[in-house]
């Protein structure tokens, strides 16, 4: 499977803090050529997350793009998303694939060499590495 080299992450909490509607951001990203998007929402209820995911999946697919849901394989599957991205403290890659579907894109975050080595032993579609530089958007230890 070949994925788009540009992977845009829509962080709902960052959007909210800046007064940006995530739907408007997605439309702008799609208009600018992004074809692989991730919905990251750490605080919404399952119902709200599912509703937003369904809307963004529709927008992405209309533009020929793929949308991945962060953390929630169940929301990915129910919304029709193309896959799920899991972190080190989330479902395993195998668990995410079992929930999201055999053909789902499954990505996994890694933060050090040991985690990369472990991720390479899974059937993850892609491995995210980072952060490379310090970040104020998430606690990475």
N, C-alpha and C positions, 0 to 999 in steps of 0.2 A: 504494500500500500504506500502510495506517495502522498505526503501531506504538504500543504502549502508552507513555504518557508517563513511566512509572516504569520505569527500566532498572537492575536490580540486578546488580551484579558480584560473583560468588563467586570470590574469590582464594584458591586452595587453600593457598598458602604462608602467607597471613595467618591462615587457619583453623587450620593446623597449629601456628603459633606461639602461638595462643591456646587450643589444645586443643579446637577445635570441629570436629565432623564436617561436611564440606560437605553431606552428604545431609540432616542435621538442619537446617542453615541453609536449604537450599533448601525443605524442607518448611515451615519457619516463614515464609519469604518468600511462598511460594505461599498459605499459610493467611492471610497478611496482605493478600493481594490483588495481589501482584506478578505481572505477566503477560509480562514480557520479562526474561530472565535471560542473563547471560554467564558461561560457565565460563572462568576464567583460571588456567592452570596452566603455569608456565614451567619446571618442573624434572622432572616425571614422565616416565617412559618412554612411548613411543608406545602400547604395550599397556595400561599403567595409565591413561593419559589416555583412551584409547578406551573402556575398561571403565567409568570414571567417567562419561564423556560419555553412554554408552548408558543408564546408570542414571538420570542426571539428565534426559535427554530423555524417558524413560518417565514420570518423575514430573511433569515440566512438561506434557507432552501430556495426561496424565490430568487435570490441573487446567485445561486449556484455555489453557495458556501456551506461549510460544515460548522456545527455548533456542538461544543463539549460542555458538560455540566461538571463543576467542581464538587468533589466529595460524594455526591448523592447519585449512586448508580440507579436507585429506584426512580428518582426524578428524571434522570436521563432516559430511561426506558419508557416511562409513561408519557413523557413530552415528545417523544420521537426524535430526541437528540441523537447525534451521530456517535456519541461516546461519553466517557467519564474520565476525569483526572483525579487521582487519589494521592494523598500525602502519606507520609510515613506512619501516621497515627490513625489512618482511615482503613477501609476495607483492604484486604490484600488484592493484588492484581487478579488472581484467580477468582476471588469473591466478587470483585467488580465486574469481571467478564461474565461470570455466571448470572449475575443480576441484570446487567445492562444488555446482554445478548452476545452470542458467539461472534457476530460480525462487528461488534462495537469497537470503536477506537478506545483503547485504554492506555492512558498515560500515567506516569508515576513520578513524583518529585524525589530528588536526591539532593543531599547537602554535603556529602563527603565521598571519598573513594570507596569505602566499604559499602555504602548504600548503592553506589553505581554498580559495583561488582554483584551485589545481591539482585539488583534490578535486571541485570543482564541475564540472570538465570530464570527470569520469568518470561511470559509471553506478552509483555507490554508492547504496545504499538510504538510508543516513543518513551524516552526518558528525559525528564527535565532536570537540568543541572543548575544549582544556584542557591542563593544569590552569589554572584561573583563579587559584587561590591556591597557595602553596608546599605541597609534599607530601613526606612521608617514606616513602611506599610505593613510589615508583619514581623513578629518575634521569631527569629531564627536561632536563638540560643547564643 
